Amino acid sequence: MKTTVDIPEGLFKEVKKLAKRDNTTLKALIEEGLRRVLEERKHRKSFRLRKFTFKGKGLQSHLAGKSWDSIREVIYEGRGD
């Protein structure tokens, strides 16, 4: 299959030099790079956020329905004065 890919000029020049040095083609290097990326990502585990809870009874009743700004004021009360 044919496609068009925009490659930054500096990268293109480096790859062309590499291809010449290794007696190969730009196409072969692109294919090799894509195969490596696919293989690497197949084995990468997806990120999973651990469940982490704190003991307590949740939000204090006097903060229920308050804005985040109000809650933050209570959290930082007396600090940085």
PyMOL Python script that loads the backbone (N, CA, C, O; Angstrom):
from pymol import cmd

cmd.read_pdbstr("""\
ATOM      1  N   MET A   1       0.846  -1.165   0.000  1.00  0.00           N
ATOM      2  CA  MET A   1       0.000   0.000   0.000  1.00  0.00           C
ATOM      3  C   MET A   1       0.894   1.231   0.000  1.00  0.00           C
ATOM      4  O   MET A   1       1.944   1.250   0.642  1.00  0.00           O
ATOM      5  N   LYS A   2       0.475   2.236  -0.712  1.00  0.00           N
ATOM      6  CA  LYS A   2       1.242   3.474  -0.773  1.00  0.00           C
ATOM      7  C   LYS A   2       0.539   4.524   0.072  1.00  0.00           C
ATOM      8  O   LYS A   2      -0.688   4.570   0.160  1.00  0.00           O
ATOM      9  N   THR A   3       1.366   5.375   0.698  1.00  0.00           N
ATOM     10  CA  THR A   3       0.840   6.490   1.475  1.00  0.00           C
ATOM     11  C   THR A   3       1.867   7.613   1.453  1.00  0.00           C
ATOM     12  O   THR A   3       3.012   7.411   1.047  1.00  0.00           O
ATOM     13  N   THR A   4       1.462   8.771   1.883  1.00  0.00           N
ATOM     14  CA  THR A   4       2.362   9.910   1.954  1.00  0.00           C
ATOM     15  C   THR A   4       2.538  10.279   3.417  1.00  0.00           C
ATOM     16  O   THR A   4       1.565  10.362   4.166  1.00  0.00           O
ATOM     17  N   VAL A   5       3.777  10.497   3.818  1.00  0.00           N
ATOM     18  CA  VAL A   5       4.089  10.856   5.198  1.00  0.00           C
ATOM     19  C   VAL A   5       4.989  12.079   5.181  1.00  0.00           C
ATOM     20  O   VAL A   5       5.971  12.118   4.441  1.00  0.00           O
ATOM     21  N   ASP A   6       4.664  13.074   5.989  1.00  0.00           N
ATOM     22  CA  ASP A   6       5.526  14.248   6.128  1.00  0.00           C
ATOM     23  C   ASP A   6       6.566  13.946   7.202  1.00  0.00           C
ATOM     24  O   ASP A   6       6.221  13.625   8.340  1.00  0.00           O
ATOM     25  N   ILE A   7       7.827  14.050   6.836  1.00  0.00           N
ATOM     26  CA  ILE A   7       8.931  13.791   7.750  1.00  0.00           C
ATOM     27  C   ILE A   7       9.749  15.070   7.856  1.00  0.00           C
ATOM     28  O   ILE A   7      10.096  15.669   6.838  1.00  0.00           O
ATOM     29  N   PRO A   8      10.060  15.497   9.082  1.00  0.00           N
ATOM     30  CA  PRO A   8      10.888  16.703   9.216  1.00  0.00           C
ATOM     31  C   PRO A   8      12.190  16.556   8.426  1.00  0.00           C
ATOM     32  O   PRO A   8      12.770  15.472   8.364  1.00  0.00           O
ATOM     33  N   GLU A   9      12.635  17.648   7.830  1.00  0.00           N
ATOM     34  CA  GLU A   9      13.794  17.612   6.935  1.00  0.00           C
ATOM     35  C   GLU A   9      15.040  17.044   7.602  1.00  0.00           C
ATOM     36  O   GLU A   9      15.750  16.239   6.998  1.00  0.00           O
ATOM     37  N   GLY A  10      15.318  17.452   8.846  1.00  0.00           N
ATOM     38  CA  GLY A  10      16.505  16.966   9.543  1.00  0.00           C
ATOM     39  C   GLY A  10      16.467  15.457   9.755  1.00  0.00           C
ATOM     40  O   GLY A  10      17.472  14.771   9.572  1.00  0.00           O
ATOM     41  N   LEU A  11      15.310  14.953  10.141  1.00  0.00           N
ATOM     42  CA  LEU A  11      15.150  13.510  10.349  1.00  0.00           C
ATOM     43  C   LEU A  11      15.304  12.767   9.025  1.00  0.00           C
ATOM     44  O   LEU A  11      15.945  11.719   8.961  1.00  0.00           O
ATOM     45  N   PHE A  12      14.713  13.319   7.979  1.00  0.00           N
ATOM     46  CA  PHE A  12      14.800  12.692   6.660  1.00  0.00           C
ATOM     47  C   PHE A  12      16.263  12.570   6.210  1.00  0.00           C
ATOM     48  O   PHE A  12      16.677  11.532   5.694  1.00  0.00           O
ATOM     49  N   LYS A  13      17.035  13.641   6.412  1.00  0.00           N
ATOM     50  CA  LYS A  13      18.447  13.612   6.001  1.00  0.00           C
ATOM     51  C   LYS A  13      19.224  12.555   6.789  1.00  0.00           C
ATOM     52  O   LYS A  13      20.038  11.823   6.226  1.00  0.00           O
ATOM     53  N   GLU A  14      18.962  12.483   8.100  1.00  0.00           N
ATOM     54  CA  GLU A  14      19.652  11.483   8.920  1.00  0.00           C
ATOM     55  C   GLU A  14      19.310  10.062   8.472  1.00  0.00           C
ATOM     56  O   GLU A  14      20.184   9.200   8.376  1.00  0.00           O
ATOM     57  N   VAL A  15      18.039   9.837   8.201  1.00  0.00           N
ATOM     58  CA  VAL A  15      17.600   8.498   7.797  1.00  0.00           C
ATOM     59  C   VAL A  15      18.179   8.119   6.444  1.00  0.00           C
ATOM     60  O   VAL A  15      18.579   6.973   6.235  1.00  0.00           O
ATOM     61  N   LYS A  16      18.225   9.075   5.525  1.00  0.00           N
ATOM     62  CA  LYS A  16      18.814   8.790   4.214  1.00  0.00           C
ATOM     63  C   LYS A  16      20.291   8.409   4.361  1.00  0.00           C
ATOM     64  O   LYS A  16      20.758   7.483   3.699  1.00  0.00           O
ATOM     65  N   LYS A  17      21.038   9.127   5.236  1.00  0.00           N
ATOM     66  CA  LYS A  17      22.446   8.787   5.475  1.00  0.00           C
ATOM     67  C   LYS A  17      22.575   7.392   6.065  1.00  0.00           C
ATOM     68  O   LYS A  17      23.436   6.610   5.663  1.00  0.00           O
ATOM     69  N   LEU A  18      21.710   7.094   7.021  1.00  0.00           N
ATOM     70  CA  LEU A  18      21.724   5.772   7.655  1.00  0.00           C
ATOM     71  C   LEU A  18      21.430   4.679   6.633  1.00  0.00           C
ATOM     72  O   LEU A  18      22.100   3.647   6.607  1.00  0.00           O
ATOM     73  N   ALA A  19      20.434   4.911   5.800  1.00  0.00           N
ATOM     74  CA  ALA A  19      20.075   3.923   4.782  1.00  0.00           C
ATOM     75  C   ALA A  19      21.252   3.682   3.841  1.00  0.00           C
ATOM     76  O   ALA A  19      21.541   2.538   3.491  1.00  0.00           O
ATOM     77  N   LYS A  20      21.926   4.742   3.434  1.00  0.00           N
ATOM     78  CA  LYS A  20      23.077   4.602   2.534  1.00  0.00           C
ATOM     79  C   LYS A  20      24.199   3.838   3.224  1.00  0.00           C
ATOM     80  O   LYS A  20      24.804   2.933   2.649  1.00  0.00           O
ATOM     81  N   ARG A  21      24.467   4.230   4.494  1.00  0.00           N
ATOM     82  CA  ARG A  21      25.541   3.577   5.245  1.00  0.00           C
ATOM     83  C   ARG A  21      25.280   2.076   5.418  1.00  0.00           C
ATOM     84  O   ARG A  21      26.194   1.259   5.311  1.00  0.00           O
ATOM     85  N   ASP A  22      24.017   1.732   5.687  1.00  0.00           N
ATOM     86  CA  ASP A  22      23.652   0.337   5.934  1.00  0.00           C
ATOM     87  C   ASP A  22      23.216  -0.410   4.677  1.00  0.00           C
ATOM     88  O   ASP A  22      22.766  -1.553   4.742  1.00  0.00           O
ATOM     89  N   ASN A  23      23.359   0.256   3.538  1.00  0.00           N
ATOM     90  CA  ASN A  23      23.004  -0.355   2.256  1.00  0.00           C
ATOM     91  C   ASN A  23      21.568  -0.894   2.272  1.00  0.00           C
ATOM     92  O   ASN A  23      21.312  -2.044   1.915  1.00  0.00           O
ATOM     93  N   THR A  24      20.642  -0.027   2.696  1.00  0.00           N
ATOM     94  CA  THR A  24      19.235  -0.402   2.729  1.00  0.00           C
ATOM     95  C   THR A  24      18.421   0.764   2.173  1.00  0.00           C
ATOM     96  O   THR A  24      18.984   1.707   1.618  1.00  0.00           O
ATOM     97  N   THR A  25      17.114   0.701   2.319  1.00  0.00           N
ATOM     98  CA  THR A  25      16.253   1.750   1.771  1.00  0.00           C
ATOM     99  C   THR A  25      15.487   2.464   2.879  1.00  0.00           C
ATOM    100  O   THR A  25      15.338   1.954   3.989  1.00  0.00           O
ATOM    101  N   LEU A  26      15.016   3.640   2.547  1.00  0.00           N
ATOM    102  CA  LEU A  26      14.171   4.393   3.470  1.00  0.00           C
ATOM    103  C   LEU A  26      12.930   3.568   3.803  1.00  0.00           C
ATOM    104  O   LEU A  26      12.502   3.520   4.956  1.00  0.00           O
ATOM    105  N   LYS A  27      12.367   2.932   2.809  1.00  0.00           N
ATOM    106  CA  LYS A  27      11.174   2.100   3.007  1.00  0.00           C
ATOM    107  C   LYS A  27      11.452   0.998   4.029  1.00  0.00           C
ATOM    108  O   LYS A  27      10.632   0.753   4.914  1.00  0.00           O
ATOM    109  N   ALA A  28      12.589   0.340   3.913  1.00  0.00           N
ATOM    110  CA  ALA A  28      12.927  -0.744   4.831  1.00  0.00           C
ATOM    111  C   ALA A  28      13.083  -0.218   6.263  1.00  0.00           C
ATOM    112  O   ALA A  28      12.662  -0.874   7.216  1.00  0.00           O
ATOM    113  N   LEU A  29      13.684   0.957   6.411  1.00  0.00           N
ATOM    114  CA  LEU A  29      13.858   1.527   7.744  1.00  0.00           C
ATOM    115  C   LEU A  29      12.518   1.934   8.350  1.00  0.00           C
ATOM    116  O   LEU A  29      12.295   1.735   9.544  1.00  0.00           O
ATOM    117  N   ILE A  30      11.640   2.491   7.556  1.00  0.00           N
ATOM    118  CA  ILE A  30      10.308   2.860   8.042  1.00  0.00           C
ATOM    119  C   ILE A  30       9.552   1.616   8.485  1.00  0.00           C
ATOM    120  O   ILE A  30       8.938   1.608   9.552  1.00  0.00           O
ATOM    121  N   GLU A  31       9.592   0.569   7.674  1.00  0.00           N
ATOM    122  CA  GLU A  31       8.915  -0.679   8.034  1.00  0.00           C
ATOM    123  C   GLU A  31       9.475  -1.245   9.334  1.00  0.00           C
ATOM    124  O   GLU A  31       8.718  -1.677  10.203  1.00  0.00           O
ATOM    125  N   GLU A  32      10.798  -1.244   9.467  1.00  0.00           N
ATOM    126  CA  GLU A  32      11.429  -1.756  10.688  1.00  0.00           C
ATOM    127  C   GLU A  32      10.983  -0.948  11.903  1.00  0.00           C
ATOM    128  O   GLU A  32      10.650  -1.511  12.946  1.00  0.00           O
ATOM    129  N   GLY A  33      10.980   0.368  11.759  1.00  0.00           N
ATOM    130  CA  GLY A  33      10.558   1.228  12.872  1.00  0.00           C
ATOM    131  C   GLY A  33       9.117   0.992  13.265  1.00  0.00           C
ATOM    132  O   GLY A  33       8.809   0.909  14.454  1.00  0.00           O
ATOM    133  N   LEU A  34       8.231   0.883  12.300  1.00  0.00           N
ATOM    134  CA  LEU A  34       6.823   0.637  12.598  1.00  0.00           C
ATOM    135  C   LEU A  34       6.619  -0.722  13.264  1.00  0.00           C
ATOM    136  O   LEU A  34       5.820  -0.849  14.191  1.00  0.00           O
ATOM    137  N   ARG A  35       7.337  -1.730  12.794  1.00  0.00           N
ATOM    138  CA  ARG A  35       7.222  -3.061  13.421  1.00  0.00           C
ATOM    139  C   ARG A  35       7.698  -3.031  14.877  1.00  0.00           C
ATOM    140  O   ARG A  35       7.091  -3.649  15.751  1.00  0.00           O
ATOM    141  N   ARG A  36       8.788  -2.305  15.121  1.00  0.00           N
ATOM    142  CA  ARG A  36       9.308  -2.205  16.495  1.00  0.00           C
ATOM    143  C   ARG A  36       8.299  -1.516  17.414  1.00  0.00           C
ATOM    144  O   ARG A  36       8.073  -1.957  18.541  1.00  0.00           O
ATOM    145  N   VAL A  37       7.700  -0.441  16.928  1.00  0.00           N
ATOM    146  CA  VAL A  37       6.714   0.278  17.732  1.00  0.00           C
ATOM    147  C   VAL A  37       5.515  -0.620  18.025  1.00  0.00           C
ATOM    148  O   VAL A  37       5.040  -0.668  19.159  1.00  0.00           O
ATOM    149  N   LEU A  38       5.029  -1.327  17.018  1.00  0.00           N
ATOM    150  CA  LEU A  38       3.891  -2.228  17.225  1.00  0.00           C
ATOM    151  C   LEU A  38       4.218  -3.302  18.254  1.00  0.00           C
ATOM    152  O   LEU A  38       3.415  -3.570  19.148  1.00  0.00           O
ATOM    153  N   GLU A  39       5.370  -3.905  18.136  1.00  0.00           N
ATOM    154  CA  GLU A  39       5.769  -4.969  19.063  1.00  0.00           C
ATOM    155  C   GLU A  39       5.902  -4.427  20.487  1.00  0.00           C
ATOM    156  O   GLU A  39       5.450  -5.053  21.446  1.00  0.00           O
ATOM    157  N   GLU A  40       6.520  -3.272  20.609  1.00  0.00           N
ATOM    158  CA  GLU A  40       6.705  -2.660  21.932  1.00  0.00           C
ATOM    159  C   GLU A  40       5.363  -2.353  22.586  1.00  0.00           C
ATOM    160  O   GLU A  40       5.181  -2.592  23.779  1.00  0.00           O
ATOM    161  N   ARG A  41       4.454  -1.840  21.833  1.00  0.00           N
ATOM    162  CA  ARG A  41       3.162  -1.437  22.407  1.00  0.00           C
ATOM    163  C   ARG A  41       2.235  -2.608  22.664  1.00  0.00           C
ATOM    164  O   ARG A  41       1.325  -2.500  23.486  1.00  0.00           O
ATOM    165  N   LYS A  42       2.444  -3.719  21.984  1.00  0.00           N
ATOM    166  CA  LYS A  42       1.641  -4.913  22.259  1.00  0.00           C
ATOM    167  C   LYS A  42       1.888  -5.406  23.668  1.00  0.00           C
ATOM    168  O   LYS A  42       0.973  -5.902  24.326  1.00  0.00           O
ATOM    169  N   HIS A  43       3.115  -5.273  24.136  1.00  0.00           N
ATOM    170  CA  HIS A  43       3.499  -5.815  25.434  1.00  0.00           C
ATOM    171  C   HIS A  43       3.373  -4.808  26.567  1.00  0.00           C
ATOM    172  O   HIS A  43       3.608  -5.147  27.727  1.00  0.00           O
ATOM    173  N   ARG A  44       3.010  -3.590  26.247  1.00  0.00           N
ATOM    174  CA  ARG A  44       2.866  -2.556  27.270  1.00  0.00           C
ATOM    175  C   ARG A  44       1.533  -2.753  27.983  1.00  0.00           C
ATOM    176  O   ARG A  44       0.483  -2.868  27.352  1.00  0.00           O
ATOM    177  N   LYS A  45       1.598  -2.787  29.287  1.00  0.00           N
ATOM    178  CA  LYS A  45       0.363  -2.914  30.063  1.00  0.00           C
ATOM    179  C   LYS A  45      -0.333  -1.559  30.099  1.00  0.00           C
ATOM    180  O   LYS A  45       0.316  -0.514  30.150  1.00  0.00           O
ATOM    181  N   SER A  46      -1.647  -1.592  30.073  1.00  0.00           N
ATOM    182  CA  SER A  46      -2.379  -0.341  30.161  1.00  0.00           C
ATOM    183  C   SER A  46      -2.333   0.159  31.603  1.00  0.00           C
ATOM    184  O   SER A  46      -2.265  -0.623  32.551  1.00  0.00           O
ATOM    185  N   PHE A  47      -2.370   1.464  31.737  1.00  0.00           N
ATOM    186  CA  PHE A  47      -2.299   2.074  33.057  1.00  0.00           C
ATOM    187  C   PHE A  47      -3.584   1.827  33.806  1.00  0.00           C
ATOM    188  O   PHE A  47      -4.678   1.980  33.263  1.00  0.00           O
ATOM    189  N   ARG A  48      -3.440   1.445  35.056  1.00  0.00           N
ATOM    190  CA  ARG A  48      -4.602   1.242  35.908  1.00  0.00           C
ATOM    191  C   ARG A  48      -4.392   1.966  37.217  1.00  0.00           C
ATOM    192  O   ARG A  48      -3.406   1.719  37.912  1.00  0.00           O
ATOM    193  N   LEU A  49      -5.287   2.842  37.558  1.00  0.00           N
ATOM    194  CA  LEU A  49      -5.205   3.578  38.804  1.00  0.00           C
ATOM    195  C   LEU A  49      -5.658   2.653  39.925  1.00  0.00           C
ATOM    196  O   LEU A  49      -6.740   2.069  39.877  1.00  0.00           O
ATOM    197  N   ARG A  50      -4.800   2.537  40.937  1.00  0.00           N
ATOM    198  CA  ARG A  50      -5.163   1.684  42.069  1.00  0.00           C
ATOM    199  C   ARG A  50      -6.301   2.318  42.843  1.00  0.00           C
ATOM    200  O   ARG A  50      -6.389   3.541  42.949  1.00  0.00           O
ATOM    201  N   LYS A  51      -7.170   1.479  43.383  1.00  0.00           N
ATOM    202  CA  LYS A  51      -8.223   1.976  44.244  1.00  0.00           C
ATOM    203  C   LYS A  51      -7.589   2.295  45.586  1.00  0.00           C
ATOM    204  O   LYS A  51      -6.921   1.450  46.183  1.00  0.00           O
ATOM    205  N   PHE A  52      -7.796   3.496  46.051  1.00  0.00           N
ATOM    206  CA  PHE A  52      -7.201   3.922  47.308  1.00  0.00           C
ATOM    207  C   PHE A  52      -8.255   4.678  48.081  1.00  0.00           C
ATOM    208  O   PHE A  52      -8.790   5.676  47.597  1.00  0.00           O
ATOM    209  N   THR A  53      -8.550   4.220  49.256  1.00  0.00           N
ATOM    210  CA  THR A  53      -9.568   4.873  50.066  1.00  0.00           C
ATOM    211  C   THR A  53      -8.983   5.268  51.410  1.00  0.00           C
ATOM    212  O   THR A  53      -7.934   4.768  51.817  1.00  0.00           O
ATOM    213  N   PHE A  54      -9.654   6.147  52.077  1.00  0.00           N
ATOM    214  CA  PHE A  54      -9.252   6.614  53.397  1.00  0.00           C
ATOM    215  C   PHE A  54     -10.352   6.268  54.386  1.00  0.00           C
ATOM    216  O   PHE A  54     -11.536   6.252  54.048  1.00  0.00           O
ATOM    217  N   LYS A  55      -9.937   5.992  55.611  1.00  0.00           N
ATOM    218  CA  LYS A  55     -10.938   5.751  56.649  1.00  0.00           C
ATOM    219  C   LYS A  55     -11.630   7.064  56.937  1.00  0.00           C
ATOM    220  O   LYS A  55     -11.010   8.126  56.876  1.00  0.00           O
ATOM    221  N   GLY A  56     -12.870   7.000  57.242  1.00  0.00           N
ATOM    222  CA  GLY A  56     -13.619   8.210  57.554  1.00  0.00           C
ATOM    223  C   GLY A  56     -15.039   8.081  57.079  1.00  0.00           C
ATOM    224  O   GLY A  56     -15.468   7.029  56.605  1.00  0.00           O
ATOM    225  N   LYS A  57     -15.745   9.146  57.212  1.00  0.00           N
ATOM    226  CA  LYS A  57     -17.170   9.131  56.869  1.00  0.00           C
ATOM    227  C   LYS A  57     -17.477  10.067  55.713  1.00  0.00           C
ATOM    228  O   LYS A  57     -18.610  10.519  55.546  1.00  0.00           O
ATOM    229  N   GLY A  58     -16.448  10.354  54.911  1.00  0.00           N
ATOM    230  CA  GLY A  58     -16.681  11.192  53.749  1.00  0.00           C
ATOM    231  C   GLY A  58     -16.595  12.664  54.069  1.00  0.00           C
ATOM    232  O   GLY A  58     -15.962  13.057  55.049  1.00  0.00           O
ATOM    233  N   LEU A  59     -17.222  13.475  53.254  1.00  0.00           N
ATOM    234  CA  LEU A  59     -17.175  14.916  53.374  1.00  0.00           C
ATOM    235  C   LEU A  59     -17.884  15.356  54.653  1.00  0.00           C
ATOM    236  O   LEU A  59     -18.970  14.871  54.973  1.00  0.00           O
ATOM    237  N   GLN A  60     -17.263  16.269  55.368  1.00  0.00           N
ATOM    238  CA  GLN A  60     -17.864  16.784  56.595  1.00  0.00           C
ATOM    239  C   GLN A  60     -19.164  17.504  56.246  1.00  0.00           C
ATOM    240  O   GLN A  60     -19.254  18.193  55.230  1.00  0.00           O
ATOM    241  N   SER A  61     -20.168  17.332  57.104  1.00  0.00           N
ATOM    242  CA  SER A  61     -21.515  17.848  56.796  1.00  0.00           C
ATOM    243  C   SER A  61     -21.535  19.359  56.553  1.00  0.00           C
ATOM    244  O   SER A  61     -22.307  19.830  55.717  1.00  0.00           O
ATOM    245  N   HIS A  62     -20.706  20.129  57.262  1.00  0.00           N
ATOM    246  CA  HIS A  62     -20.729  21.583  57.074  1.00  0.00           C
ATOM    247  C   HIS A  62     -20.124  22.010  55.728  1.00  0.00           C
ATOM    248  O   HIS A  62     -20.240  23.171  55.334  1.00  0.00           O
ATOM    249  N   LEU A  63     -19.475  21.062  55.023  1.00  0.00           N
ATOM    250  CA  LEU A  63     -18.907  21.378  53.706  1.00  0.00           C
ATOM    251  C   LEU A  63     -19.778  20.862  52.553  1.00  0.00           C
ATOM    252  O   LEU A  63     -19.516  21.165  51.389  1.00  0.00           O
ATOM    253  N   ALA A  64     -20.802  20.092  52.880  1.00  0.00           N
ATOM    254  CA  ALA A  64     -21.683  19.537  51.843  1.00  0.00           C
ATOM    255  C   ALA A  64     -22.327  20.668  51.049  1.00  0.00           C
ATOM    256  O   ALA A  64     -22.885  21.606  51.619  1.00  0.00           O
ATOM    257  N   GLY A  65     -22.242  20.566  49.743  1.00  0.00           N
ATOM    258  CA  GLY A  65     -22.841  21.552  48.858  1.00  0.00           C
ATOM    259  C   GLY A  65     -22.008  22.801  48.652  1.00  0.00           C
ATOM    260  O   GLY A  65     -22.411  23.699  47.912  1.00  0.00           O
ATOM    261  N   LYS A  66     -20.841  22.871  49.301  1.00  0.00           N
ATOM    262  CA  LYS A  66     -19.968  24.034  49.153  1.00  0.00           C
ATOM    263  C   LYS A  66     -19.159  23.923  47.867  1.00  0.00           C
ATOM    264  O   LYS A  66     -18.982  22.830  47.329  1.00  0.00           O
ATOM    265  N   SER A  67     -18.676  25.048  47.382  1.00  0.00           N
ATOM    266  CA  SER A  67     -17.841  25.061  46.181  1.00  0.00           C
ATOM    267  C   SER A  67     -16.443  24.562  46.524  1.00  0.00           C
ATOM    268  O   SER A  67     -16.055  24.518  47.692  1.00  0.00           O
ATOM    269  N   TRP A  68     -15.701  24.191  45.498  1.00  0.00           N
ATOM    270  CA  TRP A  68     -14.331  23.742  45.719  1.00  0.00           C
ATOM    271  C   TRP A  68     -13.498  24.858  46.349  1.00  0.00           C
ATOM    272  O   TRP A  68     -12.637  24.592  47.189  1.00  0.00           O
ATOM    273  N   ASP A  69     -13.746  26.088  45.954  1.00  0.00           N
ATOM    274  CA  ASP A  69     -13.008  27.217  46.541  1.00  0.00           C
ATOM    275  C   ASP A  69     -13.247  27.294  48.048  1.00  0.00           C
ATOM    276  O   ASP A  69     -12.308  27.527  48.809  1.00  0.00           O
ATOM    277  N   SER A  70     -14.474  27.104  48.480  1.00  0.00           N
ATOM    278  CA  SER A  70     -14.789  27.139  49.911  1.00  0.00           C
ATOM    279  C   SER A  70     -14.105  25.996  50.649  1.00  0.00           C
ATOM    280  O   SER A  70     -13.568  26.185  51.741  1.00  0.00           O
ATOM    281  N   ILE A  71     -14.128  24.822  50.056  1.00  0.00           N
ATOM    282  CA  ILE A  71     -13.491  23.652  50.676  1.00  0.00           C
ATOM    283  C   ILE A  71     -11.989  23.875  50.773  1.00  0.00           C
ATOM    284  O   ILE A  71     -11.379  23.559  51.794  1.00  0.00           O
ATOM    285  N   ARG A  72     -11.390  24.418  49.719  1.00  0.00           N
ATOM    286  CA  ARG A  72      -9.950  24.675  49.718  1.00  0.00           C
ATOM    287  C   ARG A  72      -9.583  25.688  50.807  1.00  0.00           C
ATOM    288  O   ARG A  72      -8.543  25.551  51.451  1.00  0.00           O
ATOM    289  N   GLU A  73     -10.419  26.688  51.014  1.00  0.00           N
ATOM    290  CA  GLU A  73     -10.164  27.666  52.078  1.00  0.00           C
ATOM    291  C   GLU A  73     -10.090  26.988  53.437  1.00  0.00           C
ATOM    292  O   GLU A  73      -9.226  27.314  54.251  1.00  0.00           O
ATOM    293  N   VAL A  74     -10.995  26.045  53.686  1.00  0.00           N
ATOM    294  CA  VAL A  74     -10.998  25.320  54.960  1.00  0.00           C
ATOM    295  C   VAL A  74      -9.741  24.460  55.075  1.00  0.00           C
ATOM    296  O   VAL A  74      -9.130  24.402  56.142  1.00  0.00           O
ATOM    297  N   ILE A  75      -9.356  23.806  54.011  1.00  0.00           N
ATOM    298  CA  ILE A  75      -8.185  22.937  54.030  1.00  0.00           C
ATOM    299  C   ILE A  75      -6.930  23.720  54.368  1.00  0.00           C
ATOM    300  O   ILE A  75      -6.104  23.255  55.153  1.00  0.00           O
ATOM    301  N   TYR A  76      -6.776  24.898  53.788  1.00  0.00           N
ATOM    302  CA  TYR A  76      -5.553  25.678  53.955  1.00  0.00           C
ATOM    303  C   TYR A  76      -5.667  26.763  55.045  1.00  0.00           C
ATOM    304  O   TYR A  76      -4.779  27.605  55.185  1.00  0.00           O
ATOM    305  N   GLU A  77      -6.745  26.732  55.796  1.00  0.00           N
ATOM    306  CA  GLU A  77      -6.959  27.740  56.839  1.00  0.00           C
ATOM    307  C   GLU A  77      -5.779  27.759  57.826  1.00  0.00           C
ATOM    308  O   GLU A  77      -5.378  26.721  58.353  1.00  0.00           O
ATOM    309  N   GLY A  78      -5.240  28.946  58.061  1.00  0.00           N
ATOM    310  CA  GLY A  78      -4.146  29.093  59.010  1.00  0.00           C
ATOM    311  C   GLY A  78      -2.765  28.788  58.452  1.00  0.00           C
ATOM    312  O   GLY A  78      -1.778  28.841  59.186  1.00  0.00           O
ATOM    313  N   ARG A  79      -2.681  28.474  57.189  1.00  0.00           N
ATOM    314  CA  ARG A  79      -1.379  28.182  56.573  1.00  0.00           C
ATOM    315  C   ARG A  79      -0.961  29.331  55.666  1.00  0.00           C
ATOM    316  O   ARG A  79      -1.781  29.905  54.951  1.00  0.00           O
ATOM    317  N   GLY A  80       0.306  29.651  55.705  1.00  0.00           N
ATOM    318  CA  GLY A  80       0.848  30.650  54.793  1.00  0.00           C
ATOM    319  C   GLY A  80       0.539  32.076  55.132  1.00  0.00           C
ATOM    320  O   GLY A  80       0.769  32.975  54.324  1.00  0.00           O
ATOM    321  N   ASP A  81       0.024  32.297  56.306  1.00  0.00           N
ATOM    322  CA  ASP A  81      -0.285  33.699  56.688  1.00  0.00           C
ATOM    323  C   ASP A  81       0.951  34.449  57.070  1.00  0.00           C
ATOM    324  O   ASP A  81       0.875  35.628  57.415  1.00  0.00           O
TER     325      ASP A  81
END
""", "prot")
cmd.dss("prot")
cmd.show_as("cartoon", "prot")
cmd.util.cbc("prot")
cmd.orient("prot")
